[in-house]
Amino acid sequence: MAAVEAGVDTPATELAIVETLTVMLSKPYTMGKGDGAIVTDRLNLVEPTARQFVDSQRGISDSERLLLLIQAVAQVPMQVVDSISVREMRECDRFFGQFFSDIQSA
């Protein structure tokens, strides 16, 4: 159901949506060696675009779809996403869930 105010449809659930989430990784991920090494210690998440959501649905399982979505939104290599803990994955899932609670996967 949508709440209507001043002629604009605004879903009631939008009022409680958290816009961004920074997930601090329990174990920083390092790509490369030496001075050129890139260290990732966090995932910065925002609301996914429609295309990021649709593209993430190509995964064969719900967990794989979630990893694809995290990778697309956080804009980090899949190796980083593959190394996050299950606890961090669940935190990302809860964050994304607020945007997709009423979307049915095809």
C-alpha positions in Angstrom: 0.0 0.0 0.0 1.2 3.5 -0.7 0.5 6.6 1.3 -0.6 9.5 -0.7 0.4 13.0 0.2 0.1 16.2 -1.9 -0.7 14.0 -5.0 2.6 12.0 -4.7 2.6 8.3 -4.1 5.1 7.5 -1.3 5.4 3.9 0.0 5.0 4.0 3.8 8.0 1.7 4.1 10.3 4.3 2.5 10.2 6.4 5.6 12.3 3.9 7.5 14.8 3.0 4.8 18.5 3.3 5.6 20.1 5.0 2.6 23.7 3.6 3.0 25.5 1.0 4.9 29.3 0.6 5.5 30.2 -3.0 6.4 33.6 -3.2 8.0 35.2 -6.5 7.0 36.5 -8.6 9.9 39.5 -9.5 7.7 40.7 -6.9 5.2 41.2 -8.3 1.7 44.5 -7.6 -0.1 44.9 -7.7 -3.8 48.4 -7.6 -5.2 51.7 -7.3 -3.4 54.2 -4.6 -2.3 53.6 -0.9 -3.0 50.9 -1.7 -5.6 48.8 -3.8 -3.2 45.2 -2.7 -2.8 43.6 -3.3 0.6 39.8 -3.4 1.0 38.6 -3.2 4.6 34.9 -2.2 4.0 32.0 -2.6 1.7 30.1 0.7 1.0 26.5 -0.2 0.1 23.8 2.0 -1.3 20.4 1.2 -2.8 21.0 -0.9 -5.9 19.9 0.3 -9.3 17.2 -1.7 -11.2 19.9 -3.0 -13.5 22.1 -4.2 -10.7 19.2 -6.0 -9.1 18.2 -7.7 -12.4 21.8 -8.7 -13.3 22.2 -10.2 -9.8 19.3 -12.5 -10.5 21.4 -14.7 -12.9 22.8 -16.5 -9.9 21.8 -20.1 -9.4 21.0 -19.8 -5.7 19.8 -17.0 -3.4 23.2 -16.8 -1.8 24.9 -16.5 -5.2 22.5 -13.8 -6.2 23.3 -11.9 -3.0 27.0 -12.1 -3.7 26.5 -10.8 -7.2 24.4 -7.9 -5.9 27.0 -7.1 -3.2 29.8 -7.1 -5.8 27.8 -4.8 -8.2 26.8 -2.3 -5.6 30.0 -2.2 -3.6 32.0 -2.0 -6.8 34.7 -4.4 -5.6 36.2 -7.4 -7.3 34.3 -10.7 -6.7 37.4 -12.0 -4.9 36.7 -9.5 -2.1 33.0 -10.5 -1.9 34.0 -14.2 -1.9 36.2 -13.6 1.2 33.6 -11.9 3.4 32.3 -13.7 6.4 28.8 -15.2 6.6 27.9 -12.7 9.3 28.9 -9.8 6.9 26.9 -11.4 4.1 23.9 -11.6 6.3 24.3 -7.9 7.2 24.4 -7.0 3.5 21.3 -9.2 3.0 19.3 -7.4 5.7 20.3 -4.0 4.2 19.2 -5.0 0.7 16.1 -6.7 2.0 14.5 -3.3 2.9 14.5 -2.4 -0.7 13.1 -5.7 -2.1 10.6 -6.8 0.5 7.7 -6.7 -2.1 9.6 -7.7 -5.2 9.0 -11.2 -6.5 11.9 -12.9 -8.4 11.0 -14.2 -11.8 
